[in-house]
Amino acid sequence: MTAMTTTSPIHTGTPQHAADPARRFAGSQWAVRLGRIGLAARGVLYLTVAVLAFRIAMGEAGATADKQGALITLAQQPFGRWILVLTAIGLVAYSAWCLLKAFLVHEDSDAKAWGKRVGCVARAAIYGSAFVAAVSVLQAKPQTSTNQKGQGWSATVLGWPGGRYLVGLAGLALIGAGVWNGYRALSRKFEEHLERSEMSERTWRTVVAVGVGGLLGRMVAFIAVGWFIVKAAIDFRPSEPVGLDQSLRTLQGMSYGPWIIVLAAIGLGLFGIYSFAEARWRDLPN
């Protein structure tokens, strides 16, 4: 009986007595709810960006397919401010959950664990900035668009000694993230985090198919933005598009661009739906 009461679903490389407090906290109902709320908010954001990307593919000039544009679009819907308030709560919850995973769940000290920590902290920063953007929209003080911010940071960094290399590395890192999403999709590694026993066979197949499509959509979006960042560094052009919105608009002007945008939009929409599935069936806090 003693062995059963000390067993934990979270595997770490640290001694049992050192890991117990972190395991208990990360596995608490409060932390699990935090994660599920955050995953649902991520789904709302991705679905909205997907709709805006479709609008760009159709040639609509007013659509802005970045997080700022998505949040403004949400605010303009019926009961939009209430939806945005709930989304903002979810975004800060997701950011907090990512930090929780970074510092309490991944306790090993090897290179793989440190890579997971860095990824968790990066996601916390990204969705934390989305929360700040949501608050800005609620206060009717929209921030500078993601594209302008992106061009601003690239122009600044390109002016530093070795700035071209730093910008290029940032672009390559984003391309790498895209490739990693593609690997997760094709290897179906994401299945490890789902509670298959709580789904019917039909539901399981549907969720897996949606997850594969969603991760491939993220791959396309990340690689597209990463490529334009790398191109800005190679050509030494601070004004080169580096945000998702401007990258999609540049693609839209190419002969094959609208098809790529449509595929990316479908994928991003599927990832939004998959986020809702994770909010329901993910084995948290893993």
Buried (B, 14 or more C-beta within 10 A) or exposed (E): EEEEEEEBEBEBEEEEEEBEEBBEBBBEEEBBEBBBBBBBBBBBBBBBBBBBBBBBBEEEEEBBBBBBBBBBBBBEEEEBEEBBBBBBBBBBBBBBBBBBBBBBBBBBEEEEBEEBBEBBBBBBEBBBBBBBBBBBBBEEEBBEBBBBBBBEBBBEBBEEEEBBEBBBBBBBBBBBBBBBBBEBBEEEEBBEEBEBEEBEEEBBEBBBEBBBBBBBBBBBBBBBBBBBBBBBBEEEBBEBBBBBBBBBBBBBEEEEBBEBBBBBBBBBBBBBBBBBBBBBBBBBBB
